[in-house]
Amino acid sequence: MNEMIERAAKAIAIEQFGDLENGAWTFDPIAEAVPLARAVIAALREPTEAMVLAGKSSNFLEWSLEPGEGIDEIKIEKAWRSMIDSILSPSQQGTST
């Protein structure tokens, strides 16, 4: 499973069930939390206006720009969506990256 989905699922499972090492579970709490983790990450796919502005002010995209090219909201939104899409990609389901 994708590393970020696994991290989110584990956080959800801990929040719901407490100490995962200390339970006699008849099910896998992390596996049970995967659909919810995917739904939450999918909900994050569309950045808010505040997120776009924060990304623009952080200049985190400067490394990818051609000389003379500026950072704009479209680039930030595309970068954000691409990052989220990489987490949710079916090709990432069997990997831990």
C-alpha positions as CSV (number, residue, x, y, z in Angstrom):
1,M,0.0,0.0,0.0
2,N,1.1,3.6,-0.6
3,E,3.2,4.9,2.3
4,M,1.0,8.0,2.8
5,I,-2.2,6.1,2.8
6,E,-0.7,3.6,5.3
7,R,0.4,6.5,7.5
8,A,-3.0,8.1,7.4
9,A,-4.8,4.7,8.0
10,K,-2.5,4.0,11.0
11,A,-3.3,7.4,12.5
12,I,-7.0,6.9,12.0
13,A,-6.8,3.4,13.5
14,I,-4.9,4.7,16.6
15,E,-7.5,7.4,17.0
16,Q,-10.3,5.0,16.8
17,F,-8.9,1.9,18.6
18,G,-6.1,3.2,20.8
19,D,-2.9,1.2,21.2
20,L,-2.7,-1.1,18.2
21,E,-0.1,-3.3,19.8
22,N,-2.2,-3.9,22.9
23,G,-5.4,-5.3,21.4
24,A,-6.6,-8.8,20.6
25,W,-8.1,-7.7,17.3
26,T,-10.1,-10.1,15.2
27,F,-9.5,-7.8,12.3
28,D,-6.7,-5.6,11.1
29,P,-7.5,-2.0,12.4
30,I,-5.1,-0.4,9.9
31,A,-6.7,-2.2,6.9
32,E,-10.1,-1.3,8.1
33,A,-9.1,2.4,8.2
34,V,-7.7,2.4,4.6
35,P,-10.9,3.4,2.9
36,L,-11.4,6.3,5.3
37,A,-7.8,7.4,4.8
38,R,-8.2,7.4,1.0
39,A,-11.4,9.4,1.3
40,V,-9.7,12.0,3.5
41,I,-6.7,12.3,1.2
42,A,-9.0,12.6,-1.8
43,A,-10.9,15.4,0.0
44,L,-7.5,17.2,0.3
45,R,-7.0,17.0,-3.4
46,E,-8.5,20.4,-4.1
47,P,-6.5,23.1,-2.4
48,T,-8.3,26.0,-0.7
49,E,-7.5,29.6,-1.7
50,A,-5.6,30.0,1.5
51,M,-3.4,26.9,0.7
52,V,-2.7,28.3,-2.8
53,L,-1.7,31.6,-1.3
54,A,0.5,30.0,1.3
55,G,2.2,27.9,-1.4
56,K,2.8,30.9,-3.5
57,S,4.3,32.9,-0.6
58,S,6.5,30.0,0.4
59,N,8.2,30.0,-3.1
60,F,8.4,26.2,-2.9
61,L,8.1,25.9,-6.7
62,E,11.0,28.2,-7.5
63,W,13.3,25.2,-8.3
64,S,10.9,24.1,-11.2
65,L,10.6,27.4,-12.9
66,E,12.4,28.5,-16.1
67,P,14.3,31.8,-15.8
68,G,12.0,34.7,-15.8
69,E,8.9,32.6,-15.1
70,G,6.8,33.5,-12.0
71,I,5.0,31.4,-9.5
72,D,1.2,31.6,-10.0
73,E,-1.8,30.0,-8.5
74,I,-2.3,27.6,-11.4
75,K,1.2,26.1,-10.9
76,I,0.6,25.7,-7.2
77,E,-2.8,24.1,-7.8
78,K,-1.3,21.7,-10.4
79,A,1.6,20.8,-8.1
80,W,-0.7,20.1,-5.2
81,R,-3.1,18.0,-7.3
82,S,-0.2,16.0,-8.7
83,M,1.1,15.3,-5.3
84,I,-2.3,14.1,-4.0
85,D,-2.9,12.1,-7.3
86,S,0.5,10.4,-6.7
87,I,-0.8,9.2,-3.3
88,L,-4.1,8.0,-4.7
89,S,-2.8,6.5,-7.9
90,P,-3.8,2.8,-8.4
91,S,-0.2,2.1,-9.5
92,Q,0.9,3.1,-6.0
93,Q,-1.4,0.7,-4.2
94,G,1.3,-2.0,-3.9
95,T,4.2,0.2,-3.1
96,S,5.5,1.9,0.0
97,T,6.7,5.1,-1.7
